[in-house]
């Protein structure tokens, strides 16, 4: 790494934010599989885009089709998966985007690592909270059933823990509310934090 030189951007973040009409931020969505993280993130992206904001979604399944295609699901690979995602989110935020990052990220230490990478950019933890019963009832991929049958090992919520955030910036109780209600809560957070 001794032959590397960091090049400062030729456009300041403040210039990008002035042009965009909003500040940049990373919203880190965490929660059980099937809690509704990606569904809310995608709906929120659509609403923010409609309003003219620069926004993108980084989704757990999607990045494993490309950026992190070579990673498995061992503990080391999961840590590396989230590290890379945090670095990618930071790059988008430095370019003036609002980034909606949707990952189970079950361990506090991994979410803290993501936050340490992205800081000093605006970073907000969004906990999409549901009961295990709700998650298993939804389960669009049938993963909980496979985990309970022993066909998937180390599955979050079954034989691997999910550590709830101790200090989320927003907790969305998503057992019965509408997708739009979740979107509205996120828009409110962005307004409260003077991002939009």
N, C-alpha and C positions, 0 to 999 in steps of 0.2 A: 504493500500500500504506500510505500515511500515515494513512488513516482506519480501519485495522484495530486491534482490541484483542484480545489473547490472554486468554481466560477460563480460569482454573484450574478443574480438576475439583472438584466438591463432595464427591467420594468419593476418599479416598486409595487409592493402589495397594496399600498394606499392608493396608487394610481388605478390598479385593477378594481379595487372596491369602489372607487369613485365612478368609474365607467359602468360597473355592474349595478350600482345603486343599492348595494348591500355589503355587509361584511362577510368574510369567509368563516366557516366553522366546520367541525366534524362532530356529528351526532353518532355516538356509538351505541347501537341497539343491541341489547343482550337479553337472553331469555331462553327458555326451553325450546327444543324442536317443536314446531307446530303451535307456538305461542302467538304467531301472527307478525313476527318481526319484519319479514320481507314483504308481506302483504301491505302492512302499514307504510313501510319505507317506499314501496313502489307507488302507492296512492299519494303519498306526501310529495314524492318527486314530481308526479304529474301536476299536482296543484301548484307547487312552487314554480314549475316551468311555465304553467299557464299564466302565472302572475309576472313572468318576465325575469325570474331569477336564474342564475347559473347554478345548476344542481346536478348531482350524479349519485347513483347508488352503487355501493360495493357490497355484493351479496356472497354469502358463504359458498353456495353451490357454484355460482358463476365463476368465481376466481379459481376454483379447483378445476375448471375446464381449460384454463389458460395459464395465468400467472403462476399458480401453485399446482399445476397438473402433476408434477413429479412427486408430490408429497403424499404420504399415507396418513394414518390416523393414530400413530404412536404418540406418546406424550411429547417427544422431541419434535416430531413433525407438526403437531398441533401448535406448539409454541412458535415454530418457524413460520407457519401459515399466518398466524396473527401478527407476528413481527413484520412480515412482508406487507400485509394489508395495512398496518399502521403507517408504514413508510409510504405506501401508495396514497393513502388518505391524506397524509401530510403534503405530498406533492400537489394533489388537487387543491387543498386548502391554500397552499402558497400561491396557486394560480388564480385564487379568488372565488373558488367554488364553495357551495354548501355541500358537504359530503354526508350521505346517509349510509352508514356502515353497519351492515346487518349480519351479526355472527353470534352463535350461541355463546362463545367465550365464557365457559362456565366457571373459571377460576379467577378470583380477585387479583392474584399476582399477574395474570396475563392481561387483564384489563388495565391494571396499573402500569404495566410495561407499555401498552399501547398509548396510554395517556402521557407517559414520560417521553415517548418518541414524538408525539404530535405537539405537545406543549413547546413553545409558548403560543401556538395557534389556539383559537377558541375550541375547547373540547367539552362535550356534554355527554354524560352517561344517561341513556334512556332504557329503563328496565320495563320490558313488556312481560307483565306478570299474569300467569294463569295457574290454575290448579293442575296437578298431574292428571286428574280425571279429564279436564278439558283438553289438555294436550293429547292424551291418548284417544279421546273420542274423535278429535279432528284428524290427526295422523294421516295426512294425504299420501304419504309414501309407504305406510305400513311398517315403519321402522320400530316402533314400540313393540308391536307384536313379534317381530323377528328377534328383538332384544330379549323379550320375555321367554322366547323359545330357545334362547342361548345361541342363536345364529349370528348375532352381532355382539361383540364383546366391548366392554368399556363404554357403554352407551349412556350419555348424560341423562340423569334422572332415574335410571334403572340400576346399573351396577357401577356407575361413576357419578360423583356428586355434582350438583349445581350450587355454587355459592352465591346467594343473593347479594347484590350490591349493598354496601353499608351506607352509602351516601349518593344515591342516584340523583341527578338533577331533575329527572322526571320519571315517575312510575305510572305506567298505564295499566290499569286493571282491565284485562282484555278477555275475560271469560264470556261476557254476554253483550258488550257494547258494540256499536257499529264501527266499521272501518273509518268512516268519516269522523266519528267522535275521536278516534285516535289521531287522525290527521289534524283535527282542530286543536288538540292538546299540544301537538308539536309546533304548529303555527304560533300558538300562544307563547310557548317557550322561546321561540325565535324572536318574537316581538319583545317579550320581557327582557331578553338579553341584548336587545338593540342590534340583532343581526340583520333583521329586515325591518 
